[in-house]
Amino acid sequence: MSNIEETALRRFSGARILVGSVVLALAGYMPLQLYIWFGPEDGNPIGLGLLAFATLPFAAAGAAVGAIKMLVERFQRGRG
């Protein structure tokens, strides 16, 4: 493994990736939820729905990567 790859793998821990993914999910979904709570009853927030639809799959994939990386880090700590 090259030095650049090792540096990149050490820079972001699994927990940091997981937290970042949760923040991304909240940033994509909360505008829609706030519109549902406080917006007009007959509103049609198409743009906010598309924002949530676009960000949530990326956030879910990032959360899965973060969780897997956390498991790998835990097993490597136990072995070393």
Backbone atoms as SQL, in Angstrom:
CREATE TABLE atoms (id INTEGER PRIMARY KEY, chain TEXT, resi INTEGER, resn TEXT, atom TEXT, x REAL, y REAL, z REAL);
INSERT INTO atoms VALUES
  (1, 'A', 1, 'MET', 'N', 0.848, -1.169, 0.000),
  (2, 'A', 1, 'MET', 'CA', 0.000, 0.000, 0.000),
  (3, 'A', 1, 'MET', 'C', 0.893, 1.231, 0.000),
  (4, 'A', 2, 'SER', 'N', 0.528, 2.205, -0.795),
  (5, 'A', 2, 'SER', 'CA', 1.344, 3.401, -0.878),
  (6, 'A', 2, 'SER', 'C', 1.115, 4.304, 0.333),
  (7, 'A', 3, 'ASN', 'N', 2.002, 5.239, 0.487),
  (8, 'A', 3, 'ASN', 'CA', 1.924, 6.176, 1.612),
  (9, 'A', 3, 'ASN', 'C', 0.665, 7.043, 1.519),
  (10, 'A', 4, 'ILE', 'N', 0.247, 7.386, 0.309),
  (11, 'A', 4, 'ILE', 'CA', -0.937, 8.221, 0.131),
  (12, 'A', 4, 'ILE', 'C', -2.186, 7.474, 0.596),
  (13, 'A', 5, 'GLU', 'N', -2.274, 6.185, 0.253),
  (14, 'A', 5, 'GLU', 'CA', -3.433, 5.397, 0.674),
  (15, 'A', 5, 'GLU', 'C', -3.485, 5.240, 2.189),
  (16, 'A', 6, 'GLU', 'N', -2.347, 5.001, 2.802),
  (17, 'A', 6, 'GLU', 'CA', -2.310, 4.862, 4.251),
  (18, 'A', 6, 'GLU', 'C', -2.722, 6.157, 4.932),
  (19, 'A', 7, 'THR', 'N', -2.258, 7.271, 4.400),
  (20, 'A', 7, 'THR', 'CA', -2.620, 8.569, 4.972),
  (21, 'A', 7, 'THR', 'C', -4.121, 8.805, 4.857),
  (22, 'A', 8, 'ALA', 'N', -4.695, 8.468, 3.698),
  (23, 'A', 8, 'ALA', 'CA', -6.133, 8.670, 3.507),
  (24, 'A', 8, 'ALA', 'C', -6.940, 7.764, 4.428),
  (25, 'A', 9, 'LEU', 'N', -6.495, 6.527, 4.633),
  (26, 'A', 9, 'LEU', 'CA', -7.227, 5.611, 5.494),
  (27, 'A', 9, 'LEU', 'C', -7.153, 6.013, 6.957),
  (28, 'A', 10, 'ARG', 'N', -6.065, 6.604, 7.358),
  (29, 'A', 10, 'ARG', 'CA', -5.924, 7.030, 8.762),
  (30, 'A', 10, 'ARG', 'C', -6.631, 8.351, 9.050),
  (31, 'A', 11, 'ARG', 'N', -6.813, 9.168, 8.030),
  (32, 'A', 11, 'ARG', 'CA', -7.383, 10.496, 8.234),
  (33, 'A', 11, 'ARG', 'C', -8.830, 10.431, 8.702),
  (34, 'A', 12, 'PHE', 'N', -9.613, 9.539, 8.105),
  (35, 'A', 12, 'PHE', 'CA', -11.034, 9.458, 8.435),
  (36, 'A', 12, 'PHE', 'C', -11.322, 8.137, 9.134),
  (37, 'A', 13, 'SER', 'N', -11.717, 8.214, 10.382),
  (38, 'A', 13, 'SER', 'CA', -12.069, 7.000, 11.117),
  (39, 'A', 13, 'SER', 'C', -13.484, 6.579, 10.712),
  (40, 'A', 14, 'GLY', 'N', -13.839, 5.358, 11.064),
  (41, 'A', 14, 'GLY', 'CA', -15.175, 4.866, 10.754),
  (42, 'A', 14, 'GLY', 'C', -16.260, 5.673, 11.442),
  (43, 'A', 15, 'ALA', 'N', -15.996, 6.075, 12.673),
  (44, 'A', 15, 'ALA', 'CA', -16.983, 6.873, 13.411),
  (45, 'A', 15, 'ALA', 'C', -17.180, 8.241, 12.749),
  (46, 'A', 16, 'ARG', 'N', -16.096, 8.816, 12.257),
  (47, 'A', 16, 'ARG', 'CA', -16.195, 10.120, 11.613),
  (48, 'A', 16, 'ARG', 'C', -16.990, 10.019, 10.309),
  (49, 'A', 17, 'ILE', 'N', -16.777, 8.952, 9.553),
  (50, 'A', 17, 'ILE', 'CA', -17.533, 8.740, 8.323),
  (51, 'A', 17, 'ILE', 'C', -19.010, 8.523, 8.652),
  (52, 'A', 18, 'LEU', 'N', -19.281, 7.750, 9.687),
  (53, 'A', 18, 'LEU', 'CA', -20.657, 7.477, 10.086),
  (54, 'A', 18, 'LEU', 'C', -21.372, 8.755, 10.530),
  (55, 'A', 19, 'VAL', 'N', -20.718, 9.565, 11.328),
  (56, 'A', 19, 'VAL', 'CA', -21.322, 10.829, 11.787),
  (57, 'A', 19, 'VAL', 'C', -21.546, 11.772, 10.610),
  (58, 'A', 20, 'GLY', 'N', -20.589, 11.838, 9.707),
  (59, 'A', 20, 'GLY', 'CA', -20.748, 12.681, 8.526),
  (60, 'A', 20, 'GLY', 'C', -21.918, 12.237, 7.664),
  (61, 'A', 21, 'SER', 'N', -22.124, 10.947, 7.564),
  (62, 'A', 21, 'SER', 'CA', -23.251, 10.427, 6.786),
  (63, 'A', 21, 'SER', 'C', -24.585, 10.758, 7.446),
  (64, 'A', 22, 'VAL', 'N', -24.628, 10.680, 8.754),
  (65, 'A', 22, 'VAL', 'CA', -25.862, 11.034, 9.465),
  (66, 'A', 22, 'VAL', 'C', -26.151, 12.529, 9.304),
  (67, 'A', 23, 'VAL', 'N', -25.124, 13.346, 9.358),
  (68, 'A', 23, 'VAL', 'CA', -25.305, 14.792, 9.157),
  (69, 'A', 23, 'VAL', 'C', -25.806, 15.059, 7.738),
  (70, 'A', 24, 'LEU', 'N', -25.243, 14.357, 6.746),
  (71, 'A', 24, 'LEU', 'CA', -25.699, 14.509, 5.365),
  (72, 'A', 24, 'LEU', 'C', -27.163, 14.105, 5.235),
  (73, 'A', 25, 'ALA', 'N', -27.534, 13.002, 5.875),
  (74, 'A', 25, 'ALA', 'CA', -28.935, 12.559, 5.827),
  (75, 'A', 25, 'ALA', 'C', -29.864, 13.596, 6.448),
  (76, 'A', 26, 'LEU', 'N', -29.469, 14.142, 7.578),
  (77, 'A', 26, 'LEU', 'CA', -30.295, 15.173, 8.217),
  (78, 'A', 26, 'LEU', 'C', -30.383, 16.435, 7.370),
  (79, 'A', 27, 'ALA', 'N', -29.273, 16.811, 6.746),
  (80, 'A', 27, 'ALA', 'CA', -29.272, 18.008, 5.902),
  (81, 'A', 27, 'ALA', 'C', -30.151, 17.823, 4.668),
  (82, 'A', 28, 'GLY', 'N', -30.266, 16.597, 4.186),
  (83, 'A', 28, 'GLY', 'CA', -31.109, 16.349, 3.033),
  (84, 'A', 28, 'GLY', 'C', -32.573, 16.179, 3.380),
  (85, 'A', 29, 'TYR', 'N', -32.861, 15.651, 4.559),
  (86, 'A', 29, 'TYR', 'CA', -34.240, 15.353, 4.913),
  (87, 'A', 29, 'TYR', 'C', -34.924, 16.456, 5.728),
  (88, 'A', 30, 'MET', 'N', -34.199, 17.142, 6.576),
  (89, 'A', 30, 'MET', 'CA', -34.839, 18.094, 7.500),
  (90, 'A', 30, 'MET', 'C', -35.564, 19.252, 6.811),
  (91, 'A', 31, 'PRO', 'N', -35.084, 19.786, 5.665),
  (92, 'A', 31, 'PRO', 'CA', -35.900, 20.833, 5.021),
  (93, 'A', 31, 'PRO', 'C', -37.299, 20.343, 4.651),
  (94, 'A', 32, 'LEU', 'N', -37.395, 19.115, 4.163),
  (95, 'A', 32, 'LEU', 'CA', -38.706, 18.553, 3.839),
  (96, 'A', 32, 'LEU', 'C', -39.546, 18.376, 5.098),
  (97, 'A', 33, 'GLN', 'N', -38.933, 17.871, 6.155),
  (98, 'A', 33, 'GLN', 'CA', -39.683, 17.665, 7.399),
  (99, 'A', 33, 'GLN', 'C', -40.148, 18.989, 7.990),
  (100, 'A', 34, 'LEU', 'N', -39.297, 20.000, 7.940),
  (101, 'A', 34, 'LEU', 'CA', -39.703, 21.315, 8.441),
  (102, 'A', 34, 'LEU', 'C', -40.846, 21.895, 7.620),
  (103, 'A', 35, 'TYR', 'N', -40.811, 21.672, 6.309),
  (104, 'A', 35, 'TYR', 'CA', -41.918, 22.132, 5.465),
  (105, 'A', 35, 'TYR', 'C', -43.204, 21.391, 5.827),
  (106, 'A', 36, 'ILE', 'N', -43.084, 20.100, 6.110),
  (107, 'A', 36, 'ILE', 'CA', -44.273, 19.326, 6.496),
  (108, 'A', 36, 'ILE', 'C', -44.841, 19.851, 7.814),
  (109, 'A', 37, 'TRP', 'N', -43.973, 20.147, 8.749),
  (110, 'A', 37, 'TRP', 'CA', -44.433, 20.635, 10.055),
  (111, 'A', 37, 'TRP', 'C', -45.002, 22.042, 10.004),
  (112, 'A', 38, 'PHE', 'N', -44.313, 22.959, 9.321),
  (113, 'A', 38, 'PHE', 'CA', -44.645, 24.382, 9.410),
  (114, 'A', 38, 'PHE', 'C', -45.185, 24.994, 8.123),
  (115, 'A', 39, 'GLY', 'N', -45.158, 24.269, 7.024),
  (116, 'A', 39, 'GLY', 'CA', -45.605, 24.820, 5.747),
  (117, 'A', 39, 'GLY', 'C', -47.112, 24.795, 5.614),
  (118, 'A', 40, 'PRO', 'N', -47.593, 25.286, 4.492),
  (119, 'A', 40, 'PRO', 'CA', -49.045, 25.274, 4.281),
  (120, 'A', 40, 'PRO', 'C', -49.551, 23.841, 4.096),
  (121, 'A', 41, 'GLU', 'N', -50.807, 23.624, 4.468),
  (122, 'A', 41, 'GLU', 'CA', -51.373, 22.277, 4.401),
  (123, 'A', 41, 'GLU', 'C', -51.536, 21.793, 2.964),
  (124, 'A', 42, 'ASP', 'N', -51.763, 22.704, 2.050),
  (125, 'A', 42, 'ASP', 'CA', -51.963, 22.307, 0.659),
  (126, 'A', 42, 'ASP', 'C', -50.699, 22.490, -0.184),
  (127, 'A', 43, 'GLY', 'N', -49.537, 22.582, 0.462),
  (128, 'A', 43, 'GLY', 'CA', -48.284, 22.779, -0.258),
  (129, 'A', 43, 'GLY', 'C', -47.821, 21.518, -0.978),
  (130, 'A', 44, 'ASN', 'N', -46.941, 21.709, -1.962),
  (131, 'A', 44, 'ASN', 'CA', -46.429, 20.595, -2.736),
  (132, 'A', 44, 'ASN', 'C', -44.907, 20.779, -2.886),
  (133, 'A', 45, 'PRO', 'N', -44.134, 20.350, -1.898),
  (134, 'A', 45, 'PRO', 'CA', -42.687, 20.607, -1.908),
  (135, 'A', 45, 'PRO', 'C', -41.914, 19.606, -2.785),
  (136, 'A', 46, 'ILE', 'N', -42.058, 19.742, -4.091),
  (137, 'A', 46, 'ILE', 'CA', -41.415, 18.795, -5.007),
  (138, 'A', 46, 'ILE', 'C', -39.900, 18.904, -4.904),
  (139, 'A', 47, 'GLY', 'N', -39.380, 20.098, -4.880),
  (140, 'A', 47, 'GLY', 'CA', -37.932, 20.280, -4.814),
  (141, 'A', 47, 'GLY', 'C', -37.329, 19.715, -3.538),
  (142, 'A', 48, 'LEU', 'N', -38.003, 19.903, -2.425),
  (143, 'A', 48, 'LEU', 'CA', -37.500, 19.373, -1.164),
  (144, 'A', 48, 'LEU', 'C', -37.568, 17.851, -1.139),
  (145, 'A', 49, 'GLY', 'N', -38.598, 17.292, -1.756),
  (146, 'A', 49, 'GLY', 'CA', -38.681, 15.845, -1.863),
  (147, 'A', 49, 'GLY', 'C', -37.572, 15.277, -2.726),
  (148, 'A', 50, 'LEU', 'N', -37.255, 15.960, -3.820),
  (149, 'A', 50, 'LEU', 'CA', -36.154, 15.521, -4.679),
  (150, 'A', 50, 'LEU', 'C', -34.812, 15.638, -3.955),
  (151, 'A', 51, 'LEU', 'N', -34.658, 16.665, -3.140),
  (152, 'A', 51, 'LEU', 'CA', -33.430, 16.807, -2.359),
  (153, 'A', 51, 'LEU', 'C', -33.264, 15.632, -1.402),
  (154, 'A', 52, 'ALA', 'N', -34.321, 15.280, -0.706),
  (155, 'A', 52, 'ALA', 'CA', -34.263, 14.142, 0.211),
  (156, 'A', 52, 'ALA', 'C', -34.028, 12.853, -0.561),
  (157, 'A', 53, 'PHE', 'N', -34.699, 12.699, -1.699),
  (158, 'A', 53, 'PHE', 'CA', -34.553, 11.502, -2.519),
  (159, 'A', 53, 'PHE', 'C', -33.129, 11.357, -3.045),
  (160, 'A', 54, 'ALA', 'N', -32.462, 12.452, -3.315),
  (161, 'A', 54, 'ALA', 'CA', -31.101, 12.396, -3.855),
  (162, 'A', 54, 'ALA', 'C', -30.048, 12.188, -2.771),
  (163, 'A', 55, 'THR', 'N', -30.243, 12.739, -1.595),
  (164, 'A', 55, 'THR', 'CA', -29.198, 12.668, -0.569),
  (165, 'A', 55, 'THR', 'C', -29.262, 11.413, 0.288),
  (166, 'A', 56, 'LEU', 'N', -30.432, 10.879, 0.539),
  (167, 'A', 56, 'LEU', 'CA', -30.543, 9.744, 1.455),
  (168, 'A', 56, 'LEU', 'C', -29.822, 8.480, 0.982),
  (169, 'A', 57, 'PRO', 'N', -29.829, 8.123, -0.301),
  (170, 'A', 57, 'PRO', 'CA', -29.046, 6.945, -0.707),
  (171, 'A', 57, 'PRO', 'C', -27.548, 7.120, -0.495),
  (172, 'A', 58, 'PHE', 'N', -27.029, 8.307, -0.763),
  (173, 'A', 58, 'PHE', 'CA', -25.604, 8.562, -0.532),
  (174, 'A', 58, 'PHE', 'C', -25.276, 8.503, 0.956),
  (175, 'A', 59, 'ALA', 'N', -26.171, 9.039, 1.766),
  (176, 'A', 59, 'ALA', 'CA', -25.953, 9.001, 3.212),
  (177, 'A', 59, 'ALA', 'C', -26.013, 7.568, 3.735),
  (178, 'A', 60, 'ALA', 'N', -26.917, 6.765, 3.203),
  (179, 'A', 60, 'ALA', 'CA', -27.018, 5.366, 3.634),
  (180, 'A', 60, 'ALA', 'C', -25.763, 4.587, 3.229),
  (181, 'A', 61, 'ALA', 'N', -25.280, 4.830, 2.028),
  (182, 'A', 61, 'ALA', 'CA', -24.054, 4.156, 1.579),
  (183, 'A', 61, 'ALA', 'C', -22.866, 4.582, 2.442),
  (184, 'A', 62, 'GLY', 'N', -22.775, 5.873, 2.756),
  (185, 'A', 62, 'GLY', 'CA', -21.700, 6.350, 3.621),
  (186, 'A', 62, 'GLY', 'C', -21.785, 5.777, 5.021),
  (187, 'A', 63, 'ALA', 'N', -22.995, 5.648, 5.537),
  (188, 'A', 63, 'ALA', 'CA', -23.169, 5.063, 6.866),
  (189, 'A', 63, 'ALA', 'C', -22.750, 3.598, 6.865),
  (190, 'A', 64, 'ALA', 'N', -23.058, 2.882, 5.789),
  (191, 'A', 64, 'ALA', 'CA', -22.646, 1.480, 5.701),
  (192, 'A', 64, 'ALA', 'C', -21.126, 1.368, 5.645),
  (193, 'A', 65, 'VAL', 'N', -20.483, 2.225, 4.863),
  (194, 'A', 65, 'VAL', 'CA', -19.017, 2.221, 4.786),
  (195, 'A', 65, 'VAL', 'C', -18.416, 2.561, 6.144),
  (196, 'A', 66, 'GLY', 'N', -18.975, 3.556, 6.819),
  (197, 'A', 66, 'GLY', 'CA', -18.477, 3.930, 8.141),
  (198, 'A', 66, 'GLY', 'C', -18.630, 2.821, 9.157),
  (199, 'A', 67, 'ALA', 'N', -19.765, 2.114, 9.123),
  (200, 'A', 67, 'ALA', 'CA', -19.981, 1.017, 10.070),
  (201, 'A', 67, 'ALA', 'C', -19.021, -0.140, 9.794),
  (202, 'A', 68, 'ILE', 'N', -18.814, -0.459, 8.527),
  (203, 'A', 68, 'ILE', 'CA', -17.869, -1.526, 8.184),
  (204, 'A', 68, 'ILE', 'C', -16.453, -1.141, 8.586),
  (205, 'A', 69, 'LYS', 'N', -16.084, 0.105, 8.339),
  (206, 'A', 69, 'LYS', 'CA', -14.739, 0.559, 8.719),
  (207, 'A', 69, 'LYS', 'C', -14.562, 0.534, 10.235),
  (208, 'A', 70, 'MET', 'N', -15.620, 0.847, 10.982),
  (209, 'A', 70, 'MET', 'CA', -15.531, 0.768, 12.441),
  (210, 'A', 70, 'MET', 'C', -15.308, -0.668, 12.895),
  (211, 'A', 71, 'LEU', 'N', -15.994, -1.617, 12.263),
  (212, 'A', 71, 'LEU', 'CA', -15.789, -3.027, 12.609),
  (213, 'A', 71, 'LEU', 'C', -14.363, -3.477, 12.295),
  (214, 'A', 72, 'VAL', 'N', -13.861, -3.078, 11.139),
  (215, 'A', 72, 'VAL', 'CA', -12.489, -3.445, 10.768),
  (216, 'A', 72, 'VAL', 'C', -11.493, -2.833, 11.749),
  (217, 'A', 73, 'GLU', 'N', -11.701, -1.573, 12.118),
  (218, 'A', 73, 'GLU', 'CA', -10.806, -0.929, 13.083),
  (219, 'A', 73, 'GLU', 'C', -10.841, -1.644, 14.423),
  (220, 'A', 74, 'ARG', 'N', -12.017, -2.082, 14.830),
  (221, 'A', 74, 'ARG', 'CA', -12.130, -2.775, 16.122),
  (222, 'A', 74, 'ARG', 'C', -11.384, -4.102, 16.107),
  (223, 'A', 75, 'PHE', 'N', -11.526, -4.858, 15.021),
  (224, 'A', 75, 'PHE', 'CA', -10.822, -6.145, 14.939),
  (225, 'A', 75, 'PHE', 'C', -9.311, -5.961, 14.798),
  (226, 'A', 76, 'GLN', 'N', -8.889, -4.901, 14.121),
  (227, 'A', 76, 'GLN', 'CA', -7.440, -4.650, 14.004),
  (228, 'A', 76, 'GLN', 'C', -6.848, -4.232, 15.333),
  (229, 'A', 77, 'ARG', 'N', -7.581, -3.496, 16.143),
  (230, 'A', 77, 'ARG', 'CA', -7.102, -3.119, 17.472),
  (231, 'A', 77, 'ARG', 'C', -6.938, -4.331, 18.365),
  (232, 'A', 78, 'GLY', 'N', -7.840, -5.273, 18.253),
  (233, 'A', 78, 'GLY', 'CA', -7.775, -6.462, 19.083),
  (234, 'A', 78, 'GLY', 'C', -6.609, -7.375, 18.703),
  (235, 'A', 79, 'ARG', 'N', -6.238, -7.372, 17.438),
  (236, 'A', 79, 'ARG', 'CA', -5.165, -8.228, 16.971),
  (237, 'A', 79, 'ARG', 'C', -3.790, -7.621, 17.250),
  (238, 'A', 80, 'GLY', 'N', -3.703, -6.294, 17.191),
  (239, 'A', 80, 'GLY', 'CA', -2.406, -5.624, 17.317),
  (240, 'A', 80, 'GLY', 'C', -2.002, -5.472, 18.716);
